[in-house]
Amino acid sequence: MDIELARTFLAIVRCGSFIAAAEQLCVTQTTVTARVKNLEAQLNCSLFVRNRAGASLTVHGEHFVPYAHQLLQTWEAARNALPFPTDLQVQLHLGAETSLWNPLLKDWFMRLTKERTGYAVNVGVHDVSTLRKKLESGELDAALMHQPHYWPGLQVEHLLEEKLIQVQSVLQPEPYIYVDWGDLFCQQHDAVLPEYAHSALRCNFGPLALHTILQTGGRGYFRTRVVEPHLAEGSLERVPHAAEFSWPVYLVYAETSGTAPLQQALAVLQDLMHSDSNWLQTQAAGLS
């Protein structure tokens, strides 16, 4: 399908009329009408109802909106990726959940920039839903995740077992900040600490919550590896007798992705885990 058909369709949706869409696209109204007729013929359904107020979507048109967006996104991704450098045979696409970019994905990427040969590396940070979709569609070769789904064709490896522990400012232990570490954590947290399930202060980004506690006081749950320096320097302390929660990290990749560059990248990650004593200590026991 001509990508301009999808672009014209979305312009009409945004503008609300064929005339306004034509002005935005810098084409004639006749061209817009012809493109819509062409698109409707290819899809074998009507997409718009035209009236004095402009153009409104039919039921079929409403269903086509997300597909049109996907078509444009895929096209833009292809334009950005091509032409591919002739001296690079393979491009690796690696991803991670937002909370895993630092330090694990960061250290992995830095090591790859030094050790890779003959292939390009594209690294991205995404939410869980996006990671799953990209893995399923083959847009990602490998990803670091907390709660992977075991789909056919995907290999899941347990990398490490860190802990989420409750810490507080030594100067001001209140208020409690509910840090959202994902669905599994929230379920376990709310079962163990129901009094904080509806905390007035919530945050889904650990570094932001930690910065707030260090600057103004408070307490909440954070990764052992991240708060260890603050515990050592005395700005934070562990909350006595507070529950701890497991925070596993998994590597997910396609079983069919047996290319040499991917295997090299995975070997670099494994070497990183073994060469960094801090990772091994965290994997073994956290701060217990």
C-alpha angles and dihedrals in degrees: 000000000000107000089219089068091061091043091052092046092054092046090058090048091052097042099038096225143056091238095054091045090052090053092049093048093043093234134112124273088242090059091051091049092049092050092051092049090049091050093047090050091052092048093040094226142084116262103182140037110210121210140151091282092056127259130329129191123256120219088266090050092053090052091050095054097084091044091052090052090049091051092054093044091050091048093050090048090052092049091051093048097047142111090040118211108263092220091060115074099185138028118208119208113202129177145179142187115267094254091053099056091090122080105344102049091034093054092044093051093047091050091049092052088060101040107033120107129187100359141080124237124213114188126188139176116218143161119264096261093052092047091053093049093048092049092049093048093046094244089123125050095195139357140190112229143164100214111025124184115228102235123174110269096024125108117214122198126184108230106177145341114228127171135234109220132182114246133173140197113267089220101045120009095186143117112042113229116203106220111198108222096172140289097297093050092047092052093050093041095051092047093052098034106029091159089068097040091101099036115169090228117059133166133177095197115074098202091055093051092045092050090051093051093047091050104038107011135252139118141254146136121298140162117277093230092053100046096040094091091050091049090050093051093046101242091114134034133192117257106245116249093358118152119257126216131208117245108189124185123211135191113220124191140153115272089220093054094096096144117141093240092054091048089049091050092050090048089053090053092050091048089050091054093050099040094052108074090196091063092050092049091049092048092050104045116341107216096323 
